[in-house]
Amino acid sequence: MASLLTEPLFEISGRGPPPNNNFYSFSVTTSDVIWRWWKISPRIVDRNSKPGELKESHEYFLDDPELQRDVSIVFGCQILEYTKALCEGHYDYLERLSESLLLRIINYLELEDVGQLARTSHRFRQLCGSEEFWEQAVRQRCNTVSAEVASLALEVGWRSIFFTSKLQLQKLISRRKQKTEEQQKEQVSYPETKAEESPDESLRLKQTASSEEESHPGVKNPDQSTATFTAHGLDFEPDPNLEPEAGSDSSEAVSEQLL
């Protein structure tokens, strides 16, 4: 148990009550009591004042009414009584245990005792209301905890799981499954809906081409407007003013013009 007595056994600091605004520090080790103070004042004469320190053994502190009075004025009567108990050798080993070990001990208590323990100190109130404690309580009282229950506990908390009946848990899990399946169906059907709404690529290209022709009716296909003909080894362009005769195509009309 002596290994649990880490240095310092107790330590507290703070400012004194008005009109005294000095800063104080009070600590208790395994052999001594240390009282420190820093003078805080707007007066020029106090600017060069140095911090003070008073160090006494446990026996001297128990017989020093002046220091006990100062501790009581600055930090209160409860702090004074607690530090006097430490100097007398009354150590609170339970408060010095690690949280993991305390949680294992608390889980052996009945729920009524856990509620009473939570009222003893701020630390035990946090431990008794923590998710780690209620998770251990559920796993200790149940043979197995399914992955579905563990996943549900992430949403509602292990304390809610502990006080929920099996029938209600089954209802919550089934509702959660149904909600998850609906969300998955919506995610799967969403891209299909988008594909149905979007037009076919070839149809889109045709519509684009037709709209361009309507907007520029005088422009012909560049392959037709810049076509060249070869006759007797000569390259030439057709005369745009030449109109083909009825019943003959454009190539025959061009040949007759050359002849």
KANORRA-V477507 format. One line per field, one symbol per residue. ss: DSSP state (2 for helix, 1 for strand, 0 for the rest). burial: b if it has 24 or more other ideal C-beta (glycine too) atoms within 12 Angstrom, else e. A space follows every 50 residues. Layout:
ss = ???
burial = ???
//
This chain:
ss = 02220000011111100000001111110001111111000002220000 01111112222200222222222220222222222220000002220022 22222200002222222000022222220022222222222000002222 22222202222200022222222222222222222222222222222000 22222222222222200000022220011110011110000000000002 222222220
burial = eeeeeeeebbebeeebeeeeebebbbbbeeebbbbbbeeeeeeeeeeeee eeeeebebeebeeeeebbebbeebbeeebbebbbebbeeeeeeebeeeee ebbeebbeeeeeebeebeeeeeebeebbebebbbbbbbeeeeeeeeeebe ebbeebebeebbeeeeeebeebbeeeeeeeeeeeeeeeeeeeeeeeeeee eeeeeeeeeeeeeeeeeeeeeeeeeeeeeeeeeeeeebeeeeeeeeeeee eeebeeeee
//
